[in-house]
Amino acid sequence: MRVYVAGAYSADDVVGILNNMNKGIRLSTQVLLKGFSPFCPWLDFQFQLNLREDETLTVDDYYRYSIDWLKVSDVILLVPGWENSGGTLEEIRIAKELGIPVFETLEELETYRSEKFT
């Protein structure tokens, strides 16, 4: 099952951003360990680190590619603290428009999987 993991990325300072990345990557790791296939937007920084001098990616490029993955995901799982993230609120709106279920905990996601696929 393809799980789009959504939550805050931005923050007021670099420590806040790193904390958000840690929470998102950790939950994505837990999702993978449970046998799901997570999309983890907090790993995007690796694209930025691999750009050459003549290459650029914009915030809009990252948003577009993330939303493309959201549209083909089976479900969304929210990282705690998502409530104040404008990006996450938009992702939830799109998911609901497309009929993609949204879960707030890994336990809810596991229950959904066991009810749907057993």
N, C-alpha and C positions, 0 to 999 in steps of 0.2 A: 504494500500500500504506500503510495506517494504522499508524504506528509510535508506540507509547507510550514516551516517553523517561523512564526512571526512575533516580533517584539521590538522594543526600543533599541535603536542603534545610536542615534545622536544623543548628545548631552552637552552641558554647559562647559565642560572641560575634558581634557584628555583622559583623566582618571575615570570620569563617568562613562566615557565612550568605551574604555577598556573593560570596565565592570559590566557594561551592557553586552559587549562582545563575549566576555567570559560566560555570562548567564545563557546567552543564545547558543554558543558552541557547546556548552555543557549539556543543555537540554537536547540539542541535536544529537549529541553522542549517546545520550540515554535512549533516544528514539531508535537510533541505529542498533544499539545493543538489544533492543526489544524485538528486532526483526523487521522494522519498518525501513522505508527508504526516504530519509529526510533531505529536504532542500534547506541549506543553512546559509542565509545571506551574510552572516558575520564572517564568512570566509572570503568575501569579495575583496578584501584588502590585498589578497595575493595577486589578483589581476593588476592592481595598481603598482605593486612592487615589481612586476615583470614587464612593464611598458618600456619601450625603447624611446630614445630622445624624440623621434618624430611621431610618436603615437600618443593619443590622449583618449581618455574615457571621462565622460561627464557624469554628474549625479543623475541626469535624465537617462543616460545609457544604463546605469545600474537599475533605476526604477523600471525601465522598459523590460529589461531582461528578467527581473524578478517577477513582474506581473505576468510575463509570458509563462514562467514556471508555475505561478499560482493558478493560472487558468487550466493547467493540465494536472493539477494536484487532486488527490482524492479527498483530502481533508486539510484543515489548518489547525495547528496546535499553537496556542499562545504562551509566550514566556511571561512569567509573573512580572508585573510592572508595566505591562503593555498599555494600560489605560490612558496614559498621557502622551502616547506616541501618535502623532498625526498620520504618519505613514502606515502604522498598524491599523488605525481606524479606517483608513482608505482600503487597505487589504481586506478587512472584514466586510466592508460595504460591497466590494467586488465579489467576494466569495458568496455572500448571501444572494446577490443578484444572479450568480451562476448556480446556486443551489449546492454549494460546497459546504459540508458541515464544518462547524468551528467548535473546537474544544479548548477548555481552559487548563486541563490537567492531563498528564500522561495516563492516569488511571481511567479517566473518561474515554480516552482514545482506545485503550486496551479493551474496555467493556464494549465499545462500539464494534471493534474488530471481532470480538468473540460472539456478539449477537448477530452480526451481519454475515460472518463467514463460517459459522458452525451450525 
